[in-house]
Amino acid sequence: MIHIVDYGMGNLRSVQKAFESLGVEACVCTSAQELRNAERMVLPGVGAFRDAIHELQRQDMTGPVNDHIAASRPFLGICLGMQLLFDVSYEDGEWPGLGIVPGEVVRFEDRPDLKIPHMGWNTLQFRQPSPLFDGIADGSHVYFVHSYHVVPRDESVVAARTEHGQSFVSVIQRGNLFATQFHPEKSQSVGLRLLKNFASLKLES
């Protein structure tokens, strides 16, 4: 069972439908209690970092998210859900994140030749093996929509990078913690394969 965190921001139904198309049961959870003891958790997100972290805190969902990751149960952050894992975001100010992955969230450099937001299909450049990449080729195209990107303090968590005027981190992993800057649910066969791989991860005994 996949538990999808619903804190009022994100295309939750699209994520749920993607898992269901793979024959994987997925539920959208609107309370902290529903998230307790989840086997596999997905934190999606679309919108502003400030509003997202506020809603997670207001709905008391930060505890279950932290506990799930601390217990080494499979966790997947998507887009804004990836950025929320970091220490701080500089989107329209300075906002503390969950502090689970050391690092920061910064805006792409403003340049006349660089389109912001970064929107559309782009390629993954693998930096280390990952169970999420099983059956996925290096250089595969996935779908992005974002103006900010993560800068981890520890390069060892970087699983893939992507080029958009600069090299930015598009996938991170640390144990059973995974996150993607792109949207797997919008990335057709590649995204579905990644979600299938996530759903197939072994649970800690």
CYANA upper distance limits for C-alpha pairs under 8 A (distance plus 0.5 A):
  1 MET  CA     24 VAL  CA      7.46
  1 MET  CA     25 GLU  CA      5.67
  1 MET  CA     26 ALA  CA      6.08
  1 MET  CA     27 CYS  CA      8.02
  1 MET  CA     38 ALA  CA      8.36
  1 MET  CA     39 GLU  CA      7.06
  1 MET  CA     40 ARG  CA      7.16
  2 ILE  CA     24 VAL  CA      8.07
  2 ILE  CA     25 GLU  CA      6.79
  2 ILE  CA     26 ALA  CA      4.92
  2 ILE  CA     27 CYS  CA      6.78
  2 ILE  CA     38 ALA  CA      8.08
  2 ILE  CA     39 GLU  CA      7.43
  2 ILE  CA     40 ARG  CA      5.56
  2 ILE  CA     41 MET  CA      6.34
  2 ILE  CA     42 VAL  CA      7.62
  2 ILE  CA    199 ALA  CA      7.90
  3 HIS  CA     26 ALA  CA      6.45
  3 HIS  CA     27 CYS  CA      5.77
  3 HIS  CA     28 VAL  CA      6.66
  3 HIS  CA     29 CYS  CA      6.90
  3 HIS  CA     35 LEU  CA      7.27
  3 HIS  CA     38 ALA  CA      6.74
  3 HIS  CA     39 GLU  CA      8.06
  3 HIS  CA     40 ARG  CA      6.57
  3 HIS  CA     41 MET  CA      5.30
  3 HIS  CA     42 VAL  CA      6.71
  4 ILE  CA     12 LEU  CA      7.80
  4 ILE  CA     16 GLN  CA      8.05
  4 ILE  CA     26 ALA  CA      7.59
  4 ILE  CA     27 CYS  CA      6.54
  4 ILE  CA     28 VAL  CA      5.27
  4 ILE  CA     29 CYS  CA      6.29
  4 ILE  CA     41 MET  CA      6.37
  4 ILE  CA     42 VAL  CA      5.27
  4 ILE  CA     43 LEU  CA      6.65
  4 ILE  CA     44 PRO  CA      8.03
  5 VAL  CA     28 VAL  CA      6.79
  5 VAL  CA     29 CYS  CA      5.84
  5 VAL  CA     30 THR  CA      7.32
  5 VAL  CA     35 LEU  CA      8.00
  5 VAL  CA     41 MET  CA      7.76
  5 VAL  CA     42 VAL  CA      6.70
  5 VAL  CA     43 LEU  CA      5.78
  5 VAL  CA     44 PRO  CA      7.60
  6 ASP  CA     10 GLY  CA      8.22
  6 ASP  CA     12 LEU  CA      7.55
  6 ASP  CA     28 VAL  CA      6.62
  6 ASP  CA     29 CYS  CA      5.95
  6 ASP  CA     30 THR  CA      5.53
  6 ASP  CA     31 SER  CA      8.30
  6 ASP  CA     43 LEU  CA      8.43
  7 TYR  CA     30 THR  CA      7.13
  7 TYR  CA     52 ALA  CA      7.97
  7 TYR  CA     55 GLU  CA      6.48
  7 TYR  CA     56 LEU  CA      6.42
  7 TYR  CA     59 GLN  CA      7.72
  8 GLY  CA     55 GLU  CA      7.92
  9 MET  CA     44 PRO  CA      8.42
  9 MET  CA     45 GLY  CA      5.99
  9 MET  CA     46 VAL  CA      6.24
  9 MET  CA     47 GLY  CA      7.22
  9 MET  CA     52 ALA  CA      7.23
 10 GLY  CA     44 PRO  CA      6.33
 10 GLY  CA     45 GLY  CA      4.63
 10 GLY  CA     46 VAL  CA      5.06
 10 GLY  CA     47 GLY  CA      7.95
 11 ASN  CA     15 VAL  CA      7.24
 11 ASN  CA     44 PRO  CA      7.94
 11 ASN  CA     45 GLY  CA      7.60
 11 ASN  CA     46 VAL  CA      7.60
 12 LEU  CA     16 GLN  CA      6.68
 12 LEU  CA     28 VAL  CA      7.67
 12 LEU  CA     44 PRO  CA      7.49
 13 ARG  CA     17 LYS  CA      6.44
 13 ARG  CA     28 VAL  CA      8.49
 14 SER  CA     18 ALA  CA      6.64
 14 SER  CA    185 GLU  CA      6.89
 15 VAL  CA     19 PHE  CA      7.02
 15 VAL  CA     44 PRO  CA      8.48
 15 VAL  CA    185 GLU  CA      5.99
 16 GLN  CA     20 GLU  CA      6.70
 16 GLN  CA     26 ALA  CA      6.23
 16 GLN  CA     27 CYS  CA      7.46
 16 GLN  CA     28 VAL  CA      7.86
 17 LYS  CA     21 SER  CA      6.51
 18 ALA  CA     22 LEU  CA      7.27
 18 ALA  CA    185 GLU  CA      6.25
 18 ALA  CA    192 LEU  CA      7.29
 18 ALA  CA    195 LEU  CA      8.45
 19 PHE  CA     23 GLY  CA      7.14
 19 PHE  CA     24 VAL  CA      5.69
 19 PHE  CA     25 GLU  CA      7.34
 19 PHE  CA     26 ALA  CA      6.99
 19 PHE  CA    192 LEU  CA      8.25
 19 PHE  CA    195 LEU  CA      7.39
 19 PHE  CA    196 LYS  CA      7.95
 20 GLU  CA     24 VAL  CA      5.52
 20 GLU  CA     25 GLU  CA      6.37
 20 GLU  CA     26 ALA  CA      7.20
 22 LEU  CA    192 LEU  CA      8.08
 22 LEU  CA    196 LYS  CA      7.33
 24 VAL  CA    199 ALA  CA      7.82
 29 CYS  CA     34 GLU  CA      6.28
 29 CYS  CA     35 LEU  CA      7.08
 30 THR  CA     34 GLU  CA      7.70
 31 SER  CA     35 LEU  CA      7.44
 31 SER  CA     59 GLN  CA      7.55
 31 SER  CA     61 MET  CA      7.80
 32 ALA  CA     36 ARG  CA      7.24
 32 ALA  CA     59 GLN  CA      7.54
 32 ALA  CA     60 ASP  CA      6.57
 32 ALA  CA     61 MET  CA      5.52
 32 ALA  CA     64 PRO  CA      6.90
 34 GLU  CA     38 ALA  CA      8.31
 35 LEU  CA     41 MET  CA      8.43
 35 LEU  CA     64 PRO  CA      6.63
 35 LEU  CA     65 VAL  CA      8.32
 36 ARG  CA     64 PRO  CA      6.38
 36 ARG  CA     68 HIS  CA      8.35
 37 ASN  CA     68 HIS  CA      8.00
 38 ALA  CA     68 HIS  CA      7.90
 39 GLU  CA     73 ARG  CA      6.86
 39 GLU  CA     74 PRO  CA      7.58
 39 GLU  CA    203 LEU  CA      7.82
 40 ARG  CA     73 ARG  CA      6.81
 40 ARG  CA     74 PRO  CA      5.45
 40 ARG  CA     75 PHE  CA      6.37
 40 ARG  CA    199 ALA  CA      7.98
 41 MET  CA     68 HIS  CA      8.24
 41 MET  CA     73 ARG  CA      8.48
 41 MET  CA     74 PRO  CA      6.98
 41 MET  CA     75 PHE  CA      5.35
 41 MET  CA     76 LEU  CA      6.85
 42 VAL  CA     75 PHE  CA      6.33
 42 VAL  CA     76 LEU  CA      5.22
 42 VAL  CA     77 GLY  CA      6.31
 42 VAL  CA     78 ILE  CA      8.04
 43 LEU  CA     75 PHE  CA      8.29
 43 LEU  CA     76 LEU  CA      6.71
 43 LEU  CA     77 GLY  CA      5.18
 43 LEU  CA     78 ILE  CA      6.67
 43 LEU  CA     81 GLY  CA      5.56
 43 LEU  CA     82 MET  CA      8.26
 44 PRO  CA     77 GLY  CA      6.32
 44 PRO  CA     78 ILE  CA      5.10
 44 PRO  CA     79 CYS  CA      7.07
 44 PRO  CA     80 LEU  CA      7.09
 44 PRO  CA     81 GLY  CA      5.24
 44 PRO  CA     82 MET  CA      8.35
 45 GLY  CA     52 ALA  CA      8.21
 45 GLY  CA     78 ILE  CA      6.94
 45 GLY  CA     79 CYS  CA      6.58
 45 GLY  CA     80 LEU  CA      5.09
 45 GLY  CA     81 GLY  CA      5.50
 46 VAL  CA     79 CYS  CA      7.60
 46 VAL  CA     80 LEU  CA      6.25
 47 GLY  CA     51 ASP  CA      8.21
 47 GLY  CA     52 ALA  CA      7.88
 47 GLY  CA     80 LEU  CA      7.69
 48 ALA  CA     52 ALA  CA      6.77
 48 ALA  CA     80 LEU  CA      8.48
 48 ALA  CA     91 GLU  CA      8.01
 49 PHE  CA     53 ILE  CA      6.69
 49 PHE  CA     80 LEU  CA      7.47
 49 PHE  CA     83 GLN  CA      8.29
 49 PHE  CA     84 LEU  CA      7.53
 49 PHE  CA     89 SER  CA      7.59
 49 PHE  CA     91 GLU  CA      7.22
 49 PHE  CA     95 TRP  CA      8.11
 50 ARG  CA     54 HIS  CA      6.69
 50 ARG  CA     91 GLU  CA      8.18
 50 ARG  CA     95 TRP  CA      6.69
 51 ASP  CA     55 GLU  CA      6.66
 52 ALA  CA     56 LEU  CA      6.76
 52 ALA  CA     84 LEU  CA      8.42
 53 ILE  CA     57 GLN  CA      6.71
 53 ILE  CA     84 LEU  CA      7.44
 53 ILE  CA     97 GLY  CA      7.11
 53 ILE  CA     98 LEU  CA      8.37
 54 HIS  CA     58 ARG  CA      6.50
 55 GLU  CA     59 GLN  CA      6.50
 56 LEU  CA     60 ASP  CA      6.68
 56 LEU  CA     61 MET  CA      5.65
 56 LEU  CA     62 THR  CA      6.35
 57 GLN  CA     61 MET  CA      6.63
 57 GLN  CA     62 THR  CA      6.40
 61 MET  CA     65 VAL  CA      6.82
 62 THR  CA     66 ASN  CA      6.56
 62 THR  CA     98 LEU  CA      7.92
 63 GLY  CA     67 ASP  CA      6.50
 64 PRO  CA     68 HIS  CA      6.45
 65 VAL  CA     69 ILE  CA      6.90
 66 ASN  CA     70 ALA  CA      6.55
 66 ASN  CA    100 ILE  CA      8.07
 67 ASP  CA     71 ALA  CA      6.61
 68 HIS  CA     72 SER  CA      7.20
 68 HIS  CA     73 ARG  CA      6.34
 68 HIS  CA     75 PHE  CA      8.09
 69 ILE  CA     73 ARG  CA      6.45
 69 ILE  CA     74 PRO  CA      7.89
 69 ILE  CA     75 PHE  CA      7.08
 69 ILE  CA    176 ASN  CA      8.17
 69 ILE  CA    177 LEU  CA      7.11
 72 SER  CA    175 GLY  CA      7.51
 72 SER  CA    176 ASN  CA      6.13
 72 SER  CA    177 LEU  CA      7.87
 72 SER  CA    204 GLU  CA      7.42
 73 ARG  CA    176 ASN  CA      6.58
 73 ARG  CA    177 LEU  CA      8.27
 73 ARG  CA    203 LEU  CA      6.84
 73 ARG  CA    204 GLU  CA      7.00
 74 PRO  CA    176 ASN  CA      5.25
 74 PRO  CA    177 LEU  CA      6.53
 74 PRO  CA    178 PHE  CA      8.23
 74 PRO  CA    198 PHE  CA      8.05
 74 PRO  CA    201 LEU  CA      7.51
 74 PRO  CA    203 LEU  CA      7.65
 75 PHE  CA    176 ASN  CA      6.80
 75 PHE  CA    177 LEU  CA      5.47
 75 PHE  CA    178 PHE  CA      6.45
 75 PHE  CA    179 ALA  CA      8.36
 76 LEU  CA     82 MET  CA      8.48
 76 LEU  CA    177 LEU  CA      6.88
 76 LEU  CA    178 PHE  CA      5.34
 76 LEU  CA    179 ALA  CA      5.58
 76 LEU  CA    180 THR  CA      8.20
 76 LEU  CA    198 PHE  CA      8.25
 77 GLY  CA     81 GLY  CA      5.01
 77 GLY  CA     82 MET  CA      5.01
 77 GLY  CA     85 LEU  CA      8.48
 77 GLY  CA    178 PHE  CA      6.89
 77 GLY  CA    179 ALA  CA      4.72
 77 GLY  CA    180 THR  CA      6.76
 78 ILE  CA     82 MET  CA      5.74
 78 ILE  CA    179 ALA  CA      6.26
 78 ILE  CA    180 THR  CA      5.64
 78 ILE  CA    181 GLN  CA      6.54
 78 ILE  CA    182 PHE  CA      7.31
 78 ILE  CA    183 HIS  CA      6.80
 78 ILE  CA    184 PRO  CA      8.32
 79 CYS  CA     83 GLN  CA      7.21
 79 CYS  CA    146 HIS  CA      8.15
 79 CYS  CA    179 ALA  CA      8.25
 79 CYS  CA    180 THR  CA      6.48
 79 CYS  CA    181 GLN  CA      4.74
 79 CYS  CA    182 PHE  CA      6.17
 79 CYS  CA    183 HIS  CA      6.93
 80 LEU  CA     84 LEU  CA      6.68
 80 LEU  CA    181 GLN  CA      7.94
 81 GLY  CA     85 LEU  CA      7.51
 81 GLY  CA    179 ALA  CA      8.11
 82 MET  CA     86 PHE  CA      8.26
 82 MET  CA    179 ALA  CA      5.67
 82 MET  CA    180 THR  CA      6.66
 82 MET  CA    181 GLN  CA      6.84
 83 GLN  CA     89 SER  CA      8.17
 83 GLN  CA     97 GLY  CA      8.41
 83 GLN  CA    105 VAL  CA      6.86
 83 GLN  CA    149 HIS  CA      7.82
 83 GLN  CA    150 VAL  CA      6.73
 83 GLN  CA    181 GLN  CA      8.42
 84 LEU  CA     97 GLY  CA      5.76
 84 LEU  CA     98 LEU  CA      6.48
 85 LEU  CA     97 GLY  CA      6.70
 85 LEU  CA     98 LEU  CA      5.59
 85 LEU  CA     99 GLY  CA      6.44
 85 LEU  CA    100 ILE  CA      5.77
 85 LEU  CA    101 VAL  CA      6.21
 86 PHE  CA     97 GLY  CA      5.93
 86 PHE  CA     98 LEU  CA      6.46
 86 PHE  CA     99 GLY  CA      5.45
 86 PHE  CA    100 ILE  CA      6.43
 86 PHE  CA    101 VAL  CA      5.36
 86 PHE  CA    102 PRO  CA      6.25
 86 PHE  CA    103 GLY  CA      6.06
 86 PHE  CA    104 GLU  CA      6.30
 86 PHE  CA    105 VAL  CA      7.64
 86 PHE  CA    150 VAL  CA      8.20
 86 PHE  CA    152 PRO  CA      8.36
 87 ASP  CA     96 PRO  CA      6.29
 87 ASP  CA     97 GLY  CA      5.32
 87 ASP  CA     98 LEU  CA      6.63
 87 ASP  CA     99 GLY  CA      4.59
 87 ASP  CA    100 ILE  CA      7.60
 87 ASP  CA    101 VAL  CA      7.26
 87 ASP  CA    102 PRO  CA      6.20
 87 ASP  CA    103 GLY  CA      6.09
 87 ASP  CA    104 GLU  CA      6.24
 88 VAL  CA     94 GLU  CA      7.28
 88 VAL  CA     95 TRP  CA      6.02
 88 VAL  CA     96 PRO  CA      4.87
 88 VAL  CA     97 GLY  CA      5.51
 88 VAL  CA     99 GLY  CA      8.00
 88 VAL  CA    103 GLY  CA      7.59
 88 VAL  CA    104 GLU  CA      5.47
 88 VAL  CA    105 VAL  CA      6.76
 89 SER  CA     93 GLY  CA      8.33
 89 SER  CA     94 GLU  CA      6.24
 89 SER  CA     95 TRP  CA      5.75
 89 SER  CA     96 PRO  CA      6.97
 89 SER  CA     97 GLY  CA      7.32
 89 SER  CA    104 GLU  CA      6.19
 89 SER  CA    105 VAL  CA      4.91
 89 SER  CA    106 VAL  CA      6.89
 90 TYR  CA     94 GLU  CA      5.08
 90 TYR  CA     95 TRP  CA      6.99
 90 TYR  CA    104 GLU  CA      8.31
 90 TYR  CA    105 VAL  CA      6.67
 90 TYR  CA    106 VAL  CA      6.16
 90 TYR  CA    107 ARG  CA      7.92
 91 GLU  CA     95 TRP  CA      8.11
 91 GLU  CA    105 VAL  CA      8.14
 91 GLU  CA    106 VAL  CA      7.49
 91 GLU  CA    107 ARG  CA      7.60
 91 GLU  CA    148 TYR  CA      7.96
101 VAL  CA    152 PRO  CA      7.66
102 PRO  CA    152 PRO  CA      6.47
102 PRO  CA    153 ARG  CA      6.03
102 PRO  CA    154 ASP  CA      7.71
103 GLY  CA    150 VAL  CA      7.72
103 GLY  CA    151 VAL  CA      6.06
103 GLY  CA    152 PRO  CA      4.76
103 GLY  CA    153 ARG  CA      5.24
103 GLY  CA    154 ASP  CA      8.30
104 GLU  CA    150 VAL  CA      6.29
104 GLU  CA    151 VAL  CA      5.82
104 GLU  CA    152 PRO  CA      7.01
104 GLU  CA    153 ARG  CA      8.42
105 VAL  CA    148 TYR  CA      6.86
105 VAL  CA    149 HIS  CA      5.99
105 VAL  CA    150 VAL  CA      4.91
105 VAL  CA    151 VAL  CA      6.60
106 VAL  CA    148 TYR  CA      5.76
106 VAL  CA    149 HIS  CA      6.10
106 VAL  CA    150 VAL  CA      6.88
106 VAL  CA    151 VAL  CA      7.82
107 ARG  CA    147 SER  CA      6.34
107 ARG  CA    148 TYR  CA      4.64
107 ARG  CA    149 HIS  CA      6.81
108 PHE  CA    116 ILE  CA      7.81
108 PHE  CA    147 SER  CA      6.65
108 PHE  CA    148 TYR  CA      6.35
108 PHE  CA    149 HIS  CA      7.57
110 ASP  CA    114 LEU  CA      7.54
110 ASP  CA    116 ILE  CA      8.37
114 LEU  CA    164 HIS  CA      8.18
114 LEU  CA    165 GLY  CA      6.80
116 ILE  CA    146 HIS  CA      8.23
116 ILE  CA    147 SER  CA      6.20
117 PRO  CA    145 VAL  CA      7.01
117 PRO  CA    146 HIS  CA      5.70
117 PRO  CA    147 SER  CA      4.83
118 HIS  CA    144 PHE  CA      7.09
118 HIS  CA    145 VAL  CA      6.14
118 HIS  CA    146 HIS  CA      5.87
118 HIS  CA    147 SER  CA      6.45
118 HIS  CA    164 HIS  CA      7.82
119 MET  CA    143 TYR  CA      7.98
119 MET  CA    144 PHE  CA      5.73
119 MET  CA    145 VAL  CA      4.86
119 MET  CA    146 HIS  CA      7.07
120 GLY  CA    143 TYR  CA      5.82
120 GLY  CA    144 PHE  CA      5.80
120 GLY  CA    145 VAL  CA      7.08
121 TRP  CA    141 HIS  CA      6.39
121 TRP  CA    142 VAL  CA      5.84
121 TRP  CA    143 TYR  CA      5.02
121 TRP  CA    144 PHE  CA      6.75
122 ASN  CA    140 SER  CA      8.49
122 ASN  CA    141 HIS  CA      5.61
122 ASN  CA    142 VAL  CA      6.16
122 ASN  CA    143 TYR  CA      7.00
122 ASN  CA    144 PHE  CA      7.76
122 ASN  CA    162 THR  CA      7.65
122 ASN  CA    163 GLU  CA      8.26
123 THR  CA    139 GLY  CA      5.58
123 THR  CA    140 SER  CA      5.78
123 THR  CA    141 HIS  CA      4.86
123 THR  CA    142 VAL  CA      6.75
123 THR  CA    162 THR  CA      6.54
123 THR  CA    163 GLU  CA      8.14
124 LEU  CA    138 ASP  CA      6.79
124 LEU  CA    139 GLY  CA      5.46
124 LEU  CA    140 SER  CA      6.15
124 LEU  CA    141 HIS  CA      6.94
124 LEU  CA    142 VAL  CA      7.80
124 LEU  CA    160 ALA  CA      6.60
124 LEU  CA    161 ARG  CA      6.48
124 LEU  CA    162 THR  CA      5.88
124 LEU  CA    170 SER  CA      7.85
125 GLN  CA    138 ASP  CA      6.33
125 GLN  CA    139 GLY  CA      6.08
125 GLN  CA    160 ALA  CA      5.77
125 GLN  CA    161 ARG  CA      5.63
125 GLN  CA    162 THR  CA      6.43
126 PHE  CA    138 ASP  CA      6.34
126 PHE  CA    139 GLY  CA      8.23
126 PHE  CA    159 ALA  CA      6.50
126 PHE  CA    160 ALA  CA      4.78
126 PHE  CA    161 ARG  CA      7.02
127 ARG  CA    158 VAL  CA      7.19
127 ARG  CA    159 ALA  CA      5.52
127 ARG  CA    160 ALA  CA      5.50
127 ARG  CA    161 ARG  CA      7.56
128 GLN  CA    158 VAL  CA      8.03
128 GLN  CA    159 ALA  CA      5.65
128 GLN  CA    160 ALA  CA      7.67
129 PRO  CA    133 PHE  CA      7.74
129 PRO  CA    159 ALA  CA      7.51
130 SER  CA    134 ASP  CA      7.76
130 SER  CA    159 ALA  CA      7.34
130 SER  CA    173 GLN  CA      8.22
131 PRO  CA    197 ASN  CA      7.22
131 PRO  CA    198 PHE  CA      8.22
131 PRO  CA    201 LEU  CA      8.23
132 LEU  CA    194 LEU  CA      5.81
132 LEU  CA    195 LEU  CA      8.20
132 LEU  CA    197 ASN  CA      5.78
132 LEU  CA    198 PHE  CA      6.52
133 PHE  CA    137 ALA  CA      8.00
133 PHE  CA    194 LEU  CA      6.93
133 PHE  CA    197 ASN  CA      8.06
134 ASP  CA    194 LEU  CA      8.19
134 ASP  CA    197 ASN  CA      7.35
135 GLY  CA    193 ARG  CA      7.80
136 ILE  CA    140 SER  CA      7.51
136 ILE  CA    190 VAL  CA      7.07
136 ILE  CA    193 ARG  CA      7.81
136 ILE  CA    194 LEU  CA      8.21
140 SER  CA    190 VAL  CA      7.75
141 HIS  CA    187 SER  CA      8.11
141 HIS  CA    190 VAL  CA      8.00
142 VAL  CA    182 PHE  CA      7.05
142 VAL  CA    183 HIS  CA      7.83
142 VAL  CA    184 PRO  CA      7.67
142 VAL  CA    186 LYS  CA      8.34
142 VAL  CA    187 SER  CA      5.42
142 VAL  CA    188 GLN  CA      8.45
142 VAL  CA    190 VAL  CA      7.50
142 VAL  CA    191 GLY  CA      7.48
143 TYR  CA    182 PHE  CA      6.04
143 TYR  CA    183 HIS  CA      6.26
143 TYR  CA    184 PRO  CA      7.83
143 TYR  CA    186 LYS  CA      6.69
143 TYR  CA    187 SER  CA      5.73
144 PHE  CA    181 GLN  CA      7.56
144 PHE  CA    182 PHE  CA      5.03
144 PHE  CA    183 HIS  CA      6.68
145 VAL  CA    182 PHE  CA      7.53
145 VAL  CA    183 HIS  CA      8.43
146 HIS  CA    181 GLN  CA      8.49
149 HIS  CA    168 PHE  CA      7.26
149 HIS  CA    169 VAL  CA      7.55
149 HIS  CA    181 GLN  CA      7.95
150 VAL  CA    168 PHE  CA      7.96
150 VAL  CA    169 VAL  CA      6.84
151 VAL  CA    168 PHE  CA      8.22
151 VAL  CA    169 VAL  CA      7.52
152 PRO  CA    157 VAL  CA      8.00
152 PRO  CA    158 VAL  CA      8.30
157 VAL  CA    172 ILE  CA      5.77
157 VAL  CA    173 GLN  CA      5.68
157 VAL  CA    174 ARG  CA      6.17
158 VAL  CA    169 VAL  CA      7.08
158 VAL  CA    171 VAL  CA      6.75
158 VAL  CA    172 ILE  CA      5.12
158 VAL  CA    173 GLN  CA      6.99
159 ALA  CA    170 SER  CA      8.31
159 ALA  CA    171 VAL  CA      5.73
159 ALA  CA    172 ILE  CA      5.52
159 ALA  CA    173 GLN  CA      6.66
160 ALA  CA    169 VAL  CA      6.72
160 ALA  CA    170 SER  CA      6.05
160 ALA  CA    171 VAL  CA      5.39
160 ALA  CA    172 ILE  CA      7.44
161 ARG  CA    167 SER  CA      6.79
161 ARG  CA    168 PHE  CA      5.95
161 ARG  CA    169 VAL  CA      4.96
161 ARG  CA    170 SER  CA      5.42
161 ARG  CA    171 VAL  CA      7.24
162 THR  CA    167 SER  CA      6.08
162 THR  CA    168 PHE  CA      6.02
162 THR  CA    169 VAL  CA      6.94
162 THR  CA    170 SER  CA      6.48
163 GLU  CA    167 SER  CA      5.03
163 GLU  CA    168 PHE  CA      6.83
164 HIS  CA    168 PHE  CA      7.92
169 VAL  CA    181 GLN  CA      8.09
170 SER  CA    180 THR  CA      6.10
170 SER  CA    181 GLN  CA      5.36
170 SER  CA    182 PHE  CA      7.24
171 VAL  CA    178 PHE  CA      7.82
171 VAL  CA    179 ALA  CA      6.15
171 VAL  CA    180 THR  CA      4.97
171 VAL  CA    181 GLN  CA      6.85
172 ILE  CA    177 LEU  CA      8.49
172 ILE  CA    178 PHE  CA      6.13
172 ILE  CA    179 ALA  CA      5.84
172 ILE  CA    180 THR  CA      7.13
173 GLN  CA    177 LEU  CA      5.95
173 GLN  CA    178 PHE  CA      4.88
173 GLN  CA    179 ALA  CA      7.10
174 ARG  CA    178 PHE  CA      7.12
180 THR  CA    184 PRO  CA      8.43
183 HIS  CA    187 SER  CA      6.80
183 HIS  CA    191 GLY  CA      7.90
184 PRO  CA    188 GLN  CA      7.97
184 PRO  CA    190 VAL  CA      7.92
184 PRO  CA    191 GLY  CA      4.37
184 PRO  CA    192 LEU  CA      6.97
184 PRO  CA    194 LEU  CA      7.49
184 PRO  CA    195 LEU  CA      7.44
185 GLU  CA    191 GLY  CA      6.36
185 GLU  CA    192 LEU  CA      7.18
186 LYS  CA    191 GLY  CA      7.36
187 SER  CA    191 GLY  CA      5.02
187 SER  CA    192 LEU  CA      7.73
188 GLN  CA    192 LEU  CA      6.68
189 SER  CA    193 ARG  CA      6.59
190 VAL  CA    194 LEU  CA      6.84
191 GLY  CA    195 LEU  CA      6.76
192 LEU  CA    196 LYS  CA      6.57
193 ARG  CA    197 ASN  CA      6.65
194 LEU  CA    198 PHE  CA      6.76
195 LEU  CA    199 ALA  CA      6.69
196 LYS  CA    200 SER  CA      6.72
197 ASN  CA    201 LEU  CA      6.98
